[in-house]
Amino acid sequence: MPQSNFGKPLNGQDVSISLDINTDKRDLTDQKDDTGVVYRPTTMDNHGKWKESFQSLKPEKQVVSDDTFFLYRTTFLGNLLAFAGGIGFSWSSPVLPKLQGTDTPLSSQIDASQASLIASILCIGAAIGPFLFGFSADKIGRKKTLIAISLPMTAGMTFLAFTNKVEIYYLGRLLYGIGTGGIFTVLTMYTGEITSDSNRGKFSCILGIFVALGVLYPFAIGSFLTVKILCLSCLLPLQIFLIFFTLYAPDSPSYLVRNSQYQEAEKVLVNLRSISCEQAQKHVTELQKIEEHQRHLKGGIVELFRSRGTRKAFIIATGLLILQQFSGINAVTGFLENIVIATGSSIPPEIVTMAVGIIQVITVWVTSVVIEKLGRKLLLLASTLGSAVSIVLLGLYFFLQQHQFAMLVYFWWLPIACLLLYIVSFNFGLGSVPWTVLSEVFPDNVKSSASAIASATCFGISFVVTLVFPILSEALGMAQLFWVFGGCCVLGAIFIQLVMIETKGKNVTEIQEILSK
C-alpha cells in the first residue's frame, strides 16, 4: 500500500515522494526530486501507525508557493459562511434587551429563562450540524456541502424576522445553529485541502477573522435597528455566498481526485498554487496514490481510537475546543450588553460592544499574520494566560461591587478594560487556533468523524455554558462565575504546555509520526 509524504513547497510546488511498499524488496535509499533536494521516505504500518524509514530531512532551500488571487478569492467566498456564523453568536446581545422590553416584537415580553434558551439553543443545533454535514462532506463533496449548510441558516433567520412567537424563535435559532456547526466542521476541512503546508495556518485563521467580523455586525448596528430589519440584513451575506461561491469556488483537489476528476484537479491546483501544469500533474499523481492507500484503510469512529497517533490527536483537538468554551467566550459575547450594564459603567453599552467587535477583528487579523512565525502552541499559551488574568480581574470587580467597596469609584474603568483585554487575549489564540489544529492533526480516513465529534463536543459545552450563565449569575453572582472561567483557563494553559505538540509547517504524516511515539 503506497503512502505519500508531503515535503515543503519548492518553486511553487508541493514536492512529495511516495514509495511502493507492496514488495519486500523495496529501495529505502534517500529520494531526490529533479532539483536535487533529498527527502526521506515515510510509510504507515498495517496497524495504522505512522513510521519513518529514516529521520525526516527538510529541504535545504525552502521556497514558499505564491498565495494566489484565486486562493484568496476562494477563501473569501467560503468564509462568508463564517461571517454568517459569527452573526449567530452575537445576535442575541442586542436582540434580547428588545425582547425583554416593552417594544418587544413578540406577543409578550420574555423572562430570564426564555432569554437564556434563545441565546443557547443555537449551540444545540451546532452540536447536531457536524454529524449531519460531516457525513455529507465525504459523500457529495466539500463544496456542495458548504452550499447545503447555508440553507438551514437562511430558513432560521427568516423565521426570526417574521415571527411573533417565542417557540418559533427557538426553532429559528436551532436551524441557524445546525448550519453553524457545519461551518466549523466542513469549512476547516475545505480550507486545509485547498492550501499547502506553508500557508495553511494563515488561511485557516481567516475563518476566525470572518467570525469576528460577523460578531461585530450585530454589535455595530443591532441597537439601532428593529429585530425584523436586523434579521433581514443578516440574510445578505448568506445570499452573496450562495450566488458567488456556487459560481466561482472549486471543490477541493483531494475530493476531485477521489472522484476521478483528474483534469479538473490539475486545473484547480494550477490556479490555487500558481504552479505549472506538469507540477500539478505530479501532485495529482501523489493524491491518487494517497487515495489508493486510503481505500485499504477503514475509516470512522472505531479507527479514530484504534491508533495511538489519532487518539492523541483527538485528545489535543477536542481538549483545545473544550478549553475554548470553558474560557467563557460565548457567555461573554452573548450577554455582553447585560454585562456592561451590570458593571454600572457610564459608558453606553452600544459603544462597548462595538469596540469589542472591532478589537476582535484586529486581534484575529494579527494572529493570522504571526501564526506561521510564532507557531500554534506559543499563541495558545499567551492567549490562555491573558484570558485568565483579565477575566479573574473582572470577577474581582464584581466581587468588590457586590460588597459595596467605596474604592471602586476610582476604578470605574476596570471592568471595561478587563472586557477588552479578555477579548484581545481570547482572539489572539483561543478564538481561531484550535480550529486550525483540528484541520491539521487527522489523516483523511478519520478526519470527518474526528471533526464531527470534536465540533459537537465543543458546541454541546457551549450550550451548557450559555444556558446556565444568566441563571447562575443571578443565583451565585458574576464574580464567582468569572473566577470559574479564569480557573478553567489556568488548567487549559497546563494542558497546552504538557500535552499539545507544535504543528507549524508540518504535514499530517509528520504530525502523526510525532503523536505515535
C-alpha positions as CSV (number, residue, x, y, z in Angstrom):
1,M,0.0,0.0,0.0
2,P,1.7,3.2,-1.1
3,Q,1.7,6.3,1.2
4,S,3.0,9.7,0.3
5,N,4.9,12.1,2.4
6,F,4.4,15.8,1.6
7,G,7.5,17.8,1.6
8,K,8.0,21.5,1.9
9,P,6.8,23.6,-1.0
10,L,9.6,24.2,-3.5
11,N,9.5,26.5,-6.5
12,G,5.7,26.9,-6.1
13,Q,5.2,23.2,-5.9
14,D,4.3,20.8,-3.1
15,V,7.1,18.3,-3.6
16,S,6.2,14.8,-2.4
17,I,7.8,11.4,-2.6
18,S,6.0,8.1,-2.4
19,L,7.2,4.5,-2.2
20,D,5.7,1.4,-3.4
21,I,5.8,-0.8,-0.3
22,N,3.9,-3.8,-1.7
23,T,7.1,-5.8,-2.2
24,D,9.6,-7.0,0.3
25,K,12.5,-5.8,-1.7
26,R,12.0,-2.0,-1.8
27,D,14.5,0.7,-2.2
28,L,14.8,2.6,1.1
29,T,17.5,5.0,0.0
30,D,17.1,8.7,0.0
31,Q,14.9,10.0,-2.7
32,K,15.6,13.1,-4.8
33,D,13.4,15.3,-6.9
34,D,14.5,17.0,-10.1
35,T,16.0,19.9,-8.1
36,G,18.3,17.6,-6.1
37,V,16.6,18.1,-2.8
38,V,16.7,15.0,-0.6
39,Y,13.7,13.5,1.1
40,R,13.3,10.5,3.3
41,P,10.5,8.0,2.7
42,T,7.7,7.7,5.2
43,T,5.3,4.7,5.5
44,M,2.3,3.6,7.6
45,D,2.2,0.1,9.1
46,N,-0.7,-2.3,9.0
47,H,-2.0,-1.1,12.4
48,G,-2.5,2.5,11.2
49,K,0.7,3.7,13.0
50,W,3.0,6.1,11.2
51,K,6.7,5.4,11.0
52,E,9.7,6.8,9.1
53,S,12.3,4.6,7.3
54,F,14.8,7.4,8.0
55,Q,14.8,10.6,10.0
56,S,13.0,13.3,8.1
57,L,15.2,15.7,6.3
58,K,13.7,19.0,5.2
59,P,14.9,20.8,2.0
60,E,18.0,22.9,2.5
61,K,16.3,25.6,0.5
62,Q,12.6,26.2,1.0
63,V,10.7,28.3,-1.4
64,V,7.1,29.2,-0.3
65,S,4.5,28.9,-3.0
66,D,2.6,32.0,-4.0
67,D,-0.7,33.0,-2.3
68,T,-2.7,33.4,-5.5
69,F,-5.6,35.7,-6.1
70,F,-7.6,32.6,-6.9
71,L,-6.8,31.2,-3.4
72,Y,-7.7,34.4,-1.7
73,R,-11.0,34.7,-3.7
74,T,-12.0,31.1,-2.9
75,T,-11.1,31.5,0.8
76,F,-13.0,34.8,1.0
77,L,-16.1,33.4,-0.6
78,G,-16.1,30.3,1.6
79,N,-15.7,32.4,4.7
80,L,-18.8,34.4,4.0
81,L,-20.4,31.4,5.8
82,A,-18.0,32.0,8.7
83,F,-19.2,35.6,8.8
84,A,-22.8,34.4,9.0
85,G,-21.8,32.0,11.7
86,G,-20.3,34.9,13.7
87,I,-23.6,36.8,13.5
88,G,-25.4,34.0,15.3
89,F,-23.1,34.2,18.3
90,S,-23.6,37.9,19.0
91,W,-27.1,38.3,17.6
92,S,-28.7,37.7,21.0
93,S,-26.7,40.6,22.6
94,P,-28.6,43.5,21.0
95,V,-31.8,41.5,20.5
96,L,-32.5,40.1,24.0
97,P,-32.9,43.5,25.6
98,K,-35.5,44.3,22.9
99,L,-37.4,41.1,23.5
100,Q,-37.4,41.8,27.3
101,G,-38.6,45.4,26.8
102,T,-42.0,47.0,26.2
103,D,-41.4,47.2,22.5
104,T,-40.8,43.5,22.0
105,P,-41.8,42.1,18.6
106,L,-43.1,39.0,20.3
107,S,-46.7,38.7,21.6
108,S,-45.4,39.2,25.2
109,Q,-42.1,40.0,27.0
110,I,-39.8,37.1,27.7
111,D,-38.4,36.2,31.1
112,A,-34.8,35.3,32.0
113,S,-35.2,31.5,31.3
114,Q,-36.6,32.2,27.8
115,A,-33.9,34.6,27.0
116,S,-31.3,32.1,28.2
117,L,-32.8,29.4,25.9
118,I,-33.0,31.7,22.9
119,A,-29.3,32.5,23.3
120,S,-28.1,29.0,24.0
121,I,-30.2,26.8,21.7
122,L,-28.1,27.8,18.8
123,C,-25.4,25.6,20.3
124,I,-27.7,22.6,20.4
125,G,-28.1,23.0,16.7
126,A,-24.3,23.5,16.3
127,A,-23.8,20.2,18.1
128,I,-26.0,18.4,15.6
129,G,-24.6,20.1,12.4
130,P,-21.2,18.4,12.5
131,F,-22.6,14.9,12.2
132,L,-25.1,15.8,9.5
133,F,-22.7,17.8,7.3
134,G,-19.5,16.0,8.2
135,F,-21.0,12.8,6.7
136,S,-22.3,14.8,3.7
137,A,-18.9,16.2,3.0
138,D,-17.5,12.8,2.2
139,K,-20.5,11.8,0.1
140,I,-21.2,14.8,-2.1
141,G,-18.0,16.9,-1.6
142,R,-16.9,19.9,0.4
143,K,-18.3,22.5,-2.0
144,K,-21.9,21.1,-2.3
145,T,-22.0,20.5,1.5
146,L,-21.0,24.1,2.2
147,I,-23.8,25.3,-0.1
148,A,-26.2,23.0,1.7
149,I,-25.1,24.4,5.1
150,S,-26.4,27.9,4.1
151,L,-30.0,26.6,3.6
152,P,-31.0,25.9,7.3
153,M,-29.3,29.2,8.2
154,T,-31.3,31.1,5.7
155,A,-34.5,29.4,6.9
156,G,-33.7,30.0,10.5
157,M,-33.0,33.7,10.1
158,T,-36.2,34.2,8.0
159,F,-38.2,32.7,10.8
160,L,-36.7,35.1,13.3
161,A,-37.5,38.0,11.1
162,F,-41.2,37.3,10.7
163,T,-42.5,35.5,13.8
164,N,-44.1,36.9,16.9
165,K,-44.0,33.6,18.8
166,V,-41.1,32.6,21.2
167,E,-41.4,28.9,20.1
168,I,-40.6,29.9,16.5
169,Y,-37.6,31.8,17.9
170,Y,-36.4,28.6,19.4
171,L,-36.8,26.8,16.0
172,G,-35.1,29.6,14.1
173,R,-32.1,29.7,16.4
174,L,-31.9,25.9,16.3
175,L,-31.8,25.8,12.5
176,Y,-29.3,28.6,12.4
177,G,-27.1,26.6,14.8
178,I,-27.3,23.4,12.7
179,G,-25.7,25.4,9.9
180,T,-23.2,27.0,12.2
181,G,-21.9,23.6,13.4
182,G,-21.5,22.5,9.8
183,I,-19.4,25.6,9.1
184,F,-16.7,24.8,11.7
185,T,-16.6,21.2,10.6
186,V,-16.6,21.4,6.8
187,L,-15.1,24.8,6.2
188,T,-12.0,23.9,8.2
189,M,-11.6,20.7,6.1
190,Y,-12.1,22.6,2.9
191,T,-9.5,25.2,3.8
192,G,-7.0,22.6,4.8
193,E,-7.4,20.9,1.5
194,I,-7.1,23.9,-0.8
195,T,-3.9,25.2,1.0
196,S,-0.4,23.9,1.4
197,D,1.8,23.3,4.5
198,S,3.4,26.8,4.2
199,N,0.2,28.8,4.3
200,R,-2.4,26.5,5.9
201,G,-2.2,28.3,9.3
202,K,-2.6,31.7,7.8
203,F,-5.6,30.8,5.7
204,S,-7.2,28.8,8.5
205,C,-7.1,31.9,10.7
206,I,-9.1,33.8,8.1
207,L,-12.1,31.8,9.4
208,G,-11.5,33.5,12.7
209,I,-11.3,36.9,11.1
210,F,-14.7,36.4,9.4
211,V,-16.3,35.0,12.5
212,A,-15.0,38.1,14.4
213,L,-16.5,40.4,11.6
214,G,-19.7,38.5,11.9
215,V,-19.8,39.0,15.7
216,L,-19.1,42.7,15.1
217,Y,-22.0,43.1,12.8
218,P,-24.9,42.9,15.3
219,F,-22.8,44.7,17.9
220,A,-22.4,47.6,15.5
221,I,-25.9,48.0,14.1
222,G,-28.2,45.8,16.3
223,S,-29.0,48.6,18.8
224,F,-30.2,50.9,16.1
225,L,-32.5,48.6,14.1
226,T,-35.7,46.7,14.8
227,V,-35.4,43.0,15.3
228,K,-37.0,42.3,11.9
229,I,-34.7,44.7,9.9
230,L,-31.7,43.3,11.7
231,C,-32.6,39.7,10.8
232,L,-33.3,40.6,7.2
233,S,-29.9,42.3,6.9
234,C,-28.3,39.2,8.4
235,L,-29.6,37.2,5.4
236,L,-27.5,39.3,2.9
237,P,-24.1,37.6,3.4
238,L,-25.8,34.2,3.0
239,Q,-27.3,35.2,-0.3
240,I,-24.0,36.6,-1.6
241,F,-22.3,33.4,-0.6
242,L,-24.9,31.2,-2.3
243,I,-24.5,33.1,-5.6
244,F,-20.8,33.7,-5.8
245,F,-19.4,30.6,-4.1
246,T,-21.6,28.4,-6.4
247,L,-20.2,30.2,-9.5
248,Y,-16.6,30.8,-8.6
249,A,-15.3,28.4,-6.0
250,P,-13.9,24.9,-6.9
251,D,-14.2,21.7,-4.9
252,S,-11.0,20.6,-3.1
253,P,-8.3,18.8,-5.2
254,S,-8.5,15.8,-2.8
255,Y,-12.2,15.3,-3.4
256,L,-11.8,15.8,-7.2
257,V,-9.1,13.1,-7.3
258,R,-11.3,10.8,-5.1
259,N,-14.0,11.1,-7.8
260,S,-11.5,10.5,-10.7
261,Q,-11.8,14.1,-11.9
262,Y,-8.1,14.4,-12.6
263,Q,-8.0,17.1,-15.2
264,E,-10.3,19.3,-13.1
265,A,-8.0,18.7,-10.1
266,E,-4.9,19.7,-12.1
267,K,-6.7,22.9,-13.2
268,V,-7.7,23.7,-9.6
269,L,-4.1,23.1,-8.3
270,V,-2.6,25.4,-11.0
271,N,-5.0,28.2,-10.0
272,L,-4.6,27.7,-6.2
273,R,-0.9,27.4,-6.1
274,S,0.4,29.2,-9.2
275,I,2.3,26.1,-10.4
276,S,2.9,24.7,-13.9
277,C,0.6,22.0,-15.4
278,E,3.5,19.5,-15.1
279,Q,3.8,20.2,-11.4
280,A,0.1,19.9,-11.0
281,Q,0.1,16.5,-12.7
282,K,2.8,15.3,-10.4
283,H,0.8,16.4,-7.4
284,V,-2.4,14.8,-8.7
285,T,-0.4,11.6,-9.1
286,E,0.5,11.8,-5.4
287,L,-3.1,12.4,-4.5
288,Q,-4.1,9.4,-6.5
289,K,-1.6,7.2,-4.5
290,I,-2.9,8.6,-1.3
291,E,-6.5,7.8,-2.4
292,E,-5.5,4.3,-3.4
293,H,-3.9,3.8,0.0
294,Q,-7.0,5.2,1.8
295,R,-9.2,2.7,0.1
296,H,-7.4,0.0,2.0
297,L,-7.9,1.7,5.3
298,K,-11.1,1.6,7.3
299,G,-12.4,5.0,8.5
300,G,-14.9,6.1,11.0
301,I,-15.1,6.3,14.8
302,V,-13.6,2.9,15.5
303,E,-10.4,3.6,13.5
304,L,-10.1,7.0,15.2
305,F,-9.5,5.4,18.5
306,R,-7.5,2.4,17.3
307,S,-4.3,4.2,16.5
308,R,-2.2,5.9,19.2
309,G,-1.5,8.8,16.9
310,T,-5.1,9.5,16.1
311,R,-6.1,9.0,19.7
312,K,-3.7,11.7,20.9
313,A,-4.7,13.9,18.0
314,F,-8.3,13.7,19.2
315,I,-7.3,14.5,22.8
316,I,-5.4,17.6,21.7
317,A,-8.0,18.9,19.2
318,T,-11.0,18.2,21.5
319,G,-9.2,19.5,24.6
320,L,-8.5,22.8,22.9
321,L,-12.1,23.2,21.8
322,I,-13.4,22.4,25.3
323,L,-11.0,24.9,26.7
324,Q,-12.2,27.5,24.2
325,Q,-15.8,27.1,25.5
326,F,-14.9,26.9,29.2
327,S,-13.0,30.2,28.9
328,G,-16.5,31.7,28.8
329,I,-16.4,33.4,25.4
330,N,-19.9,32.6,24.3
331,A,-21.4,33.7,27.7
332,V,-19.5,37.0,27.4
333,T,-20.4,37.8,23.8
334,G,-24.0,36.5,24.1
335,F,-24.7,38.7,27.1
336,L,-22.2,41.5,26.6
337,E,-24.7,44.3,26.8
338,N,-26.2,42.9,30.0
339,I,-22.7,42.5,31.5
340,V,-21.8,46.1,30.6
341,I,-25.0,47.3,32.2
342,A,-24.3,45.2,35.3
343,T,-20.9,46.9,35.8
344,G,-22.6,50.2,36.4
345,S,-20.3,51.9,33.8
346,S,-21.4,55.3,32.5
347,I,-20.1,54.3,29.0
348,P,-23.1,53.3,26.8
349,P,-23.3,49.5,26.2
350,E,-23.6,50.1,22.5
351,I,-20.2,51.8,22.4
352,V,-18.5,49.0,24.4
353,T,-20.0,46.2,22.3
354,M,-18.9,48.0,19.1
355,A,-15.4,48.5,20.5
356,V,-15.3,44.8,21.4
357,G,-16.2,43.7,17.9
358,I,-13.6,46.0,16.3
359,I,-10.9,44.7,18.6
360,Q,-11.9,41.1,17.9
361,V,-11.3,41.7,14.1
362,I,-8.0,43.4,14.6
363,T,-6.7,40.8,17.0
364,V,-7.6,37.8,14.9
365,W,-6.0,39.5,11.9
366,V,-2.8,39.9,13.8
367,T,-3.0,36.2,14.8
368,S,-3.3,35.2,11.1
369,V,-0.1,37.3,10.3
370,V,2.1,35.8,13.1
371,I,0.8,32.2,13.4
372,E,3.3,30.9,10.9
373,K,6.2,32.7,12.6
374,L,5.3,32.1,16.3
375,G,3.6,28.8,16.0
376,R,0.3,27.5,17.4
377,K,1.5,26.5,20.9
378,L,3.0,29.8,21.9
379,L,-0.1,31.7,20.7
380,L,-2.4,29.4,22.6
381,L,-0.3,29.8,25.8
382,A,-0.2,33.5,25.6
383,S,-4.0,33.7,24.8
384,T,-5.0,31.4,27.6
385,L,-3.0,33.1,30.3
386,G,-4.1,36.5,29.2
387,S,-7.7,35.4,29.2
388,A,-7.3,34.0,32.7
389,V,-5.8,37.2,34.1
390,S,-8.4,39.5,32.5
391,I,-11.5,37.5,33.5
392,V,-10.3,36.9,37.1
393,L,-9.8,40.7,37.4
394,L,-13.3,41.3,36.0
395,G,-14.6,38.8,38.6
396,L,-12.8,40.8,41.3
397,Y,-14.5,44.0,40.2
398,F,-17.9,42.4,40.5
399,F,-17.0,40.9,43.9
400,L,-16.0,44.4,45.2
401,Q,-19.1,45.9,43.7
402,Q,-21.3,43.2,45.4
403,H,-19.8,44.2,48.8
404,Q,-20.0,47.9,48.0
405,F,-16.4,48.9,48.4
406,A,-16.0,52.6,48.3
407,M,-12.7,52.3,46.5
408,L,-14.5,51.3,43.3
409,V,-15.2,54.9,42.5
410,Y,-11.5,55.2,41.5
411,F,-11.7,52.1,39.3
412,W,-14.7,52.8,37.1
413,W,-12.5,52.0,34.1
414,L,-11.5,48.5,35.3
415,P,-14.5,46.4,34.1
416,I,-14.4,47.8,30.6
417,A,-10.6,47.4,30.4
418,C,-10.9,43.8,31.6
419,L,-13.5,43.0,29.0
420,L,-11.4,44.5,26.2
421,L,-8.2,42.7,27.4
422,Y,-10.2,39.5,27.6
423,I,-11.4,39.8,24.0
424,V,-7.9,40.6,22.8
425,S,-6.4,37.7,24.7
426,F,-9.0,35.2,23.6
427,N,-8.8,36.1,19.9
428,F,-5.1,36.1,19.9
429,G,-5.1,32.3,20.0
430,L,-8.1,30.6,21.6
431,G,-10.6,32.0,19.1
432,S,-9.1,30.5,15.9
433,V,-6.1,28.4,16.5
434,P,-8.0,25.3,17.9
435,W,-9.8,25.1,14.6
436,T,-6.5,25.4,12.7
437,V,-5.2,22.5,14.8
438,L,-8.3,20.5,14.2
439,S,-7.8,20.8,10.4
440,E,-4.1,19.6,10.7
441,V,-3.8,16.6,13.0
442,F,-6.0,13.9,11.5
443,P,-5.4,11.7,8.4
444,D,-8.1,11.6,5.8
445,N,-9.7,8.3,6.7
446,V,-10.8,9.6,10.2
447,K,-10.9,13.4,9.5
448,S,-14.7,13.7,9.0
449,S,-15.6,11.6,12.1
450,A,-13.0,13.3,14.3
451,S,-14.0,16.8,13.2
452,A,-17.7,16.0,13.8
453,I,-17.2,14.6,17.3
454,A,-14.8,17.3,18.3
455,S,-17.0,20.1,17.0
456,A,-20.2,18.6,18.5
457,T,-18.4,18.3,21.9
458,C,-17.4,22.0,21.6
459,F,-20.9,23.3,20.9
460,G,-22.5,20.9,23.4
461,I,-20.4,22.5,26.1
462,S,-21.1,25.9,24.7
463,F,-24.8,25.3,25.0
464,V,-24.5,24.4,28.7
465,V,-22.3,27.4,29.4
466,T,-24.5,29.9,27.6
467,L,-27.7,28.3,29.1
468,V,-26.6,28.4,32.7
469,F,-24.7,31.7,32.6
470,P,-27.6,34.1,33.2
471,I,-29.2,31.7,35.7
472,L,-26.1,31.2,37.8
473,S,-25.1,34.8,37.5
474,E,-28.3,35.7,39.4
475,A,-28.0,32.8,41.9
476,L,-24.3,33.0,42.6
477,G,-23.1,36.3,41.3
478,M,-21.0,37.4,38.3
479,A,-17.7,37.3,40.3
480,Q,-17.9,33.6,41.1
481,L,-18.7,32.6,37.5
482,F,-15.9,34.7,36.1
483,W,-13.5,33.1,38.6
484,V,-14.6,29.6,37.4
485,F,-13.8,30.7,33.8
486,G,-10.4,32.0,34.9
487,G,-9.6,28.7,36.7
488,C,-10.5,26.8,33.5
489,C,-8.1,29.0,31.6
490,V,-5.3,28.2,34.0
491,L,-6.0,24.5,33.7
492,G,-6.0,24.9,29.9
493,A,-2.6,26.5,29.9
494,I,-1.2,23.5,31.8
495,F,-2.9,21.2,29.2
496,I,-1.3,23.1,26.3
497,Q,2.1,23.0,27.8
498,L,2.1,19.3,28.7
499,V,0.0,17.7,26.0
500,M,-0.1,19.8,22.9
501,I,2.6,19.5,20.1
502,E,3.6,22.2,17.7
503,T,2.1,21.6,14.2
504,K,3.6,24.7,12.4
505,G,4.9,23.7,9.0
506,K,4.2,20.0,9.4
507,N,2.1,17.8,7.2
508,V,-0.3,15.2,8.6
509,T,2.3,12.4,8.1
510,E,4.9,14.2,10.3
511,I,2.3,15.1,12.9
512,Q,1.1,11.5,13.2
513,E,4.7,10.3,13.5
514,I,5.2,12.6,16.5
515,L,1.9,11.6,18.1
516,S,2.6,7.9,17.6
517,K,5.8,8.0,19.7
